[in-house]
Amino acid sequence: MQFSNFGHIFVYNNTEQNIAALQNILSSGVYKTFSTGNIYQFLQYAKELTPDLMIFNLDDEKKYSEETGESFAKQINLTTFPIVLTKPHSQKFSAHQRVAHYIHLPLEIAKLQDIIDSYCIGNKNHQILLLNEYRPQYDQLHRSLDTSGYTYFEVHNADAAEIYLQKNHPHTVFIEYTPKLITARHNLQHNRIFYVDRQQDITEIEKFLN
């Protein structure tokens, strides 16, 4: 366990495959972290301290379910902390309503570092907060954002997006126009919020980024 003033991270570690990729973050001393593969121990610790971020490090997604996430939330008396699923890059994810981020390790370790820094330290100035539903396909919107070099923080859960905005300062918020997400606009505190489509080219919305 490491101690600092920069937030608390809980890691439920079901596999050794990804833990090596996490060690540089978890053992750096920058954050207070707690990691275990024992659910009982995990829940007992969670009763005493609310995390800024919870990571489920998986090799079998059946070990994570909506019920598991809600169980942890109820034990901690908080339902909105961000949940991150991590897996080896060879394994696919399934979408879960409570999950904010899906990370393949070790390929996306820099992305995970940005996620942890954003929730625990904050003061990030991404050009875009992108709230959308999780799909593994690389669509036109992502291609345009990457090609144009914009910095964006992608999140797949509206509660996590609210938490992100409490500590960070993106220039613009983009929300995917889907039935699950369109109401999120009313709860996000930002003066530049726009709906987008996954097949949209960045040139159609670039004016909102300047």
N, C-alpha and C positions, 0 to 999 in steps of 0.2 A: 504494500500500500504506500502511495506517495502523497505528501502533503503540500498544499500550496493555497493561495487565495484565488485561484483562477478556475474554480468550478469543480464539480464532482462527476465522474464518469463511472457507470456500472457496466461491467462486461460479463455476459453469460457465455462462457466458453465451452462449446460442445465438441470442439475439434482442435487438434494441434496444427492442422494444415495452415491456418491463417495467423496463428498467434505470433509467429516470428515477424510477420509484417507489422503487427501491432506493437511489438515490444519497444521500438524507438519512441513511439508516442506515449505509451503507458509507463515506461520506466524513466522518462526524461526529468521527472520531478516538477514539471510545470503544472500538473493537475493532481488532484486527489483521486485515486482510482481504486476500484475494488473489483476483483475478478475471481470467479469461482464457477465450477461446473456442478455444484451442489445446490439444487433449487431451494431446499430448506434453509441452508446457510444464506443464500442470496436473499430470500424473503425476510429473514430475521434482520439482516443488515439494512435492508431497504426500509424497514419500519422506523429506523432511527435517523435516516438521512434521505432527503429527496435529491435525486440526481438531476443534473442539468442535461444529461444525455444518457441513454441506455443503448448498449450495443449487444446484439445477439450474434455471436460468432458461430456460424452453423456449417455442418457438413450434411445435415439432413433437415430439410425445411419442415418435416413433420414434427420436429421437436419445437417448432414455433407455430403458434396459431393465434387467432384473434382472442381466444379464451385465455391463452397464456399471457398475452399482453395486457388484457384487462385485469387478470389476477394480480399481476405485479402492480398495476396502477392503483387498484383498490387497497392493496397492502400499504402503499406509500401515501394514500389519500390524495392523489393527484392524478388526473387523467390526461394531462396535456403535454407531459414531457416527451421530447422527440425520441423515437425509436429508430435505430439503424440496423439493418440486416447486412451482414458480411458473409461472403462465400468465396471459395476458390473460383478463379475466372472460368474454369471448365464447367461450372454448374449454373443452371438457369434459376431465376427467381419466379415466384408467383406473387401477384399483387395482394397486399393486405391493407385493409382500411386504416389501421392504426400506425402503419409504418411510414416514416417520413423520408427515408433514404435507403437505397439499395446499392451496395458497394462490392465490386469484385476485387479481391486482393490476390496478389500484391499490385496488380496493374493500376488500381485507383487509390493508392495510398495517399497521394497528394490531395486528392479530392476529399478523402476522409479527414486529413489534417485540417483542411479548410472548414469542413463541417464542424469539427470539434472546436476550433478556434472561434468560429462564428457564434456558437451557442454558449461557450464557456467564458471567452474573453470579450467578444463583440468588437464594436467600432470598425467593422468592415465596411468598405465603400464599393461594393459590387455595383456595376452599372444596372443590373437587373436582378430582381427577385422573380423567379419563374415558378409559379405554382401550377402544377399539372398532374394528371393521372399517370401512374407508372405504366410504361410499355417498353419492352426491350428494343423495339425497332428504332433505328436512327432516321428521324423524319426530316422534312424540309426546314422546319423552324430551327432545329438544333444545328443542322448543316449550315444554315445562313448565319447563325450566331457565332459558330466556331470559325467560319471563313472570315467573318468581319472582325474577329478578334475581341468581341465584347466579353467582359467578365460577368458571369451570372451565377447565382446561387439557386440551384434547382431543388425544390421540395415537393413532396407528394401528399402532404397532409396539411389541412388548413390551420389546425391548432399549432403545429410546428412553425408554420409561416408567421403566425401571430407572435410567437416567442422570438423568432429571428428578428422581427421588426422592433422588438423592445430594446434590442442591444445594438442593432446595425442600421446603416443608413444607405440603402440602395437608391439610385437615382430614379428608377421606375419600377413598378410592379406589373408583371404580366400574369394574367390568370387564363388558363385554358377554358374556353367556352364549352363546358360540358354540364349536364344536369347536376352532377355531384359537386361542382365547384363554383358555379355562377353566384351562389349566395354568399360565398366567402368574401366577396368585395365589401359587404356591409360591415364586416368585423375587422378588416385590416385597416390599421391607422396609417394612411399614406395619402398624399395629395396628388399622386400621379399613378393611377391604376387603370389598366386597359385590358380588355379581353383579346385573346389571340387564338389562332387556329394552328394546329400542328403542321398543316401543309402550307402555312403562310411563309412567304419569302420576306426576309428582313427588310428589304427595300420598301415594303408597304408600311412599315411601322418605325423605320429608322428616324423619322422626324420627331418621334416622341422621346428619343434617347439623347437629344442635343439640347 
